[in-house]
């Protein structure tokens, strides 16, 4: 009976520590992701639209959505079909044609009070050395950028906000300390290196149980 009374608070302490090890509520970022069109579909861009310089005949895509990182990002829902997008735009010396797919996303990903426009395509004729940002500005104004050159709005959508962190659970709280994601890489959502909270809590629980076992052994020897 004494042993049971002794172990009860230890087990309660372990349960508390393991509860602290539970993963925090996942969160994502609401932002425009940037994609390059390939024969197989879409590939997440490795650089931002302000530095990417597509060749004549290439297709670039943009998708507005809530995503946790680049692995989770939603692709544009239209195919990168240059022939269809630029069918009515003939080649012209000294310029290039860049096909653009602009997917404004779904109502579920829209900021409060806003509705996404229908997805659209456009063929931008720009100078030969133009960037993707130049091509986008030629066909989808107004564009909006923040102080870190992150693309915040295409064709005026959304009206406000820029890469804000949002709860992954509908109606859940918005985590504090929102950070805008890089326009060319996944948002940073955890800190590394260093042990996780789960690992630290697990080791603490093992330490508590080990101390209890040692105390019981010493008590029997007396």
C-alpha positions, 0 to 999 in steps of 0.5 A: 500500500505504501508503495502504491501511495509513493508511485501514484504521484510519480506516475502523475508527474510522468503523465504531465511530462509526456503531455507536455511532449504532445505536438503543438497545434500545427500552423501554416502561412497564407501566401502566393507560392511560385512554380515553374511549368514542366512537361510533368506539371509543376515544380516548386521554384528554387528562386523568387520571381524577381530573379527568375528569368524564363526563356521564350516558351516557358510557363510560370505559375502562382497559387494562393493558399495556406501551406505549412511549407514548400512540401505542403504547398498547393500547385496551380490547378491549371496545366502549364500548357504554353501552346494553349496560353500563348496561341494568339501571341506570335514570336517577335524579335527582341522579345520573349513570350512567357505563359502565366497561370494565376490561381487565386485559390479557394474560399477556404484559403481566402482572408476574412471578408474576401472571395478569390477571383477565378483562376486565369492564364495570360501570355506576357510579351516582354523584353528578352532579359525580363524576369518573371516579376516583369512578366507578371507586372505586364499582365496582372497589375496591381501587384503588391510587395512588402518591405522584404520584397515578398509578393503579397498580392496579384491583380489586387488580391488579397487586399490586405495581409502578406504571408501571415501565419494562420491556424491550421485548425479552422476557428483555432487561435492564430499563433503569436509572432507571425513571420512571412515566408521567404518567396523562394523557400519554405517558411521556417516553422521550427528551430534547429538544431537542438532536442525537441520538447518531446525528447526532453520530456521523455528523458525527464520522465525516465529520470523520475522513474529511475530515481524512484527505482533507486530509492526503492532499492536503497530502502529494501537494503536498510 
